[in-house]
Amino acid sequence: MADGSLAYVVRRFARPDGGGKLRQEDFCQYATEPVVESLKLFRQMACCWWTGNGDMHLKNFSLVTGLDGTVRLSPAYDLLCTRLVIPDDQFALPVGGKRDGLTRQHWEEYGACCGLPPRAVRRELDRIATSLDRAVDLVSRSPLGEPSRTRDIELLRARTALFSAGSTP
């Protein structure tokens, strides 16, 4: 914002600039380019876990049909850190059969289940891990109270360590 404070703004992805509506379906439908959308899904799931968002269930994932008829994963929405208010909150969707205690190995196995090449999975996990400084800066400037900011940063650091190369137990 102009005063330096943060705001969470979501653009309505199912409304094109020229007006009208795009067709949006729940996540039980199919994408036009499944490999591309699988990578985006993997990225969204990993980022949600990294940030402590245990509320990501199937109603928080959608497919949108563009004006050209291409079916794609919608942009991420309903993003929040549930771990700040529910410290033992678990991930809503299981990854490799687990909802908590996830490691890099679990995420690599999940990527394989999504049909993603191992190199792409490693790249995405490493990309998230290298975002730690930026994420810490954003949390540090957030309007959260001090105890919540500290807990959020500790969670990001702990989960970054799990995403970092060579951290698979």
C-alpha positions in Angstrom: 0.0 0.0 0.0 1.1 3.6 -0.3 1.9 3.8 3.4 4.1 0.6 3.2 1.5 -1.7 4.9 0.6 -5.0 3.3 -2.7 -6.0 1.7 -4.0 -9.3 0.4 -5.6 -8.7 -2.9 -7.1 -11.5 -5.1 -8.0 -10.8 -8.7 -11.2 -12.5 -9.8 -9.7 -15.1 -12.1 -13.1 -16.3 -13.5 -14.0 -12.8 -14.8 -12.2 -11.6 -18.0 -11.2 -8.0 -18.3 -13.8 -7.3 -21.0 -16.7 -8.6 -18.9 -18.5 -11.9 -18.7 -17.6 -15.0 -16.9 -15.2 -17.9 -17.5 -16.4 -21.4 -16.9 -15.0 -22.7 -13.6 -15.4 -26.3 -12.3 -14.5 -28.0 -9.1 -11.3 -30.0 -9.0 -12.9 -33.2 -10.0 -12.8 -32.2 -13.7 -9.9 -32.5 -16.2 -7.3 -30.1 -17.5 -6.4 -29.6 -21.2 -2.6 -29.8 -20.5 -2.4 -32.2 -17.5 1.4 -32.2 -17.1 1.5 -28.4 -16.9 -1.4 -28.3 -14.5 0.1 -31.1 -12.4 3.2 -29.1 -11.9 1.1 -26.0 -10.9 -0.9 -28.2 -8.5 2.4 -29.6 -7.0 3.7 -26.1 -6.6 0.4 -24.9 -4.9 0.3 -27.9 -2.5 4.0 -27.6 -1.6 3.7 -23.8 -1.0 0.6 -24.3 1.2 2.3 -26.9 3.3 5.5 -24.7 3.5 3.4 -21.7 4.8 1.3 -23.8 7.3 -1.9 -23.7 5.4 -3.7 -26.9 6.6 -7.0 -25.8 5.1 -6.3 -26.7 1.5 -9.0 -29.1 0.6 -10.5 -30.0 -2.8 -13.0 -27.0 -2.6 -9.9 -24.7 -2.6 -8.7 -26.0 -6.0 -10.5 -25.2 -9.2 -10.1 -25.6 -13.0 -11.1 -22.6 -15.2 -12.0 -22.8 -18.8 -10.5 -19.8 -20.6 -12.1 -17.9 -23.5 -10.0 -20.1 -25.9 -11.5 -23.3 -24.3 -8.2 -24.3 -22.5 -8.9 -25.8 -19.1 -6.3 -24.8 -16.5 -5.8 -24.9 -12.8 -7.1 -21.6 -11.3 -4.7 -19.3 -9.5 -4.3 -20.1 -5.8 -7.0 -18.7 -3.4 -8.1 -19.0 0.2 -4.5 -18.9 1.4 -3.9 -18.6 5.1 -1.6 -20.0 7.8 -3.8 -22.2 10.0 -0.9 -23.2 12.1 -0.9 -19.8 13.8 -4.3 -20.4 15.3 -4.3 -24.3 15.4 -0.6 -25.2 16.3 -1.1 -28.9 15.7 -3.2 -28.4 12.5 -2.5 -31.0 9.8 -2.6 -30.7 6.1 -6.1 -31.3 4.8 -5.1 -33.4 1.8 -2.7 -36.3 2.4 0.7 -36.3 0.6 1.9 -39.9 0.3 -0.7 -40.9 2.8 0.6 -38.4 5.4 -1.0 -35.2 6.7 1.9 -34.1 8.9 5.6 -34.9 9.4 6.3 -34.5 5.7 9.8 -34.6 4.4 11.4 -33.8 1.1 11.2 -37.5 0.2 7.4 -37.4 0.7 7.2 -34.4 -1.7 9.5 -36.1 -4.2 7.3 -39.2 -4.1 4.1 -37.0 -4.5 5.7 -35.4 -7.5 6.3 -38.8 -9.1 2.6 -39.7 -8.4 1.7 -36.5 -10.2 3.6 -37.8 -13.2 6.3 -35.1 -12.9 9.9 -35.6 -13.9 12.2 -35.8 -10.8 14.2 -32.9 -12.0 11.1 -30.6 -12.1 10.1 -31.7 -8.6 13.6 -30.9 -7.3 13.6 -27.6 -9.0 10.2 -26.6 -7.5 11.2 -27.6 -4.0 14.5 -25.8 -4.3 12.7 -22.7 -5.6 10.5 -22.6 -2.6 13.5 -23.1 -0.2 15.3 -20.1 -1.8 12.2 -17.9 -1.2 12.8 -18.0 2.6 14.4 -14.6 2.9 11.6 -12.9 1.0 8.9 -14.8 3.0 10.6 -13.8 6.3 10.6 -10.2 5.2 6.9 -10.3 4.3 6.0 -11.9 7.6 8.2 -9.4 9.5 6.3 -6.5 7.9 2.9 -8.1 8.4 0.3 -6.8 10.9 0.5 -10.0 12.9 1.3 -9.6 16.6 4.9 -10.4 17.6 4.3 -13.9 18.9 2.5 -14.9 15.7 5.2 -13.4 13.5 7.9 -15.3 15.4 5.9 -18.6 15.1 5.3 -18.1 11.4 8.9 -17.4 10.7 10.0 -20.4 12.7 7.6 -22.6 10.8 8.9 -21.3 7.4 12.5 -21.9 8.5 11.8 -25.4 9.8 10.0 -26.4 6.6 12.6 -24.8 4.4 15.2 -27.0 6.0 13.1 -30.0 5.0 12.8 -28.7 1.4 16.5 -28.0 1.1 18.7 -30.4 -0.9 20.0 -33.3 1.0 17.5 -32.9 3.9 15.6 -36.1 3.3 15.8 -38.1 6.5 
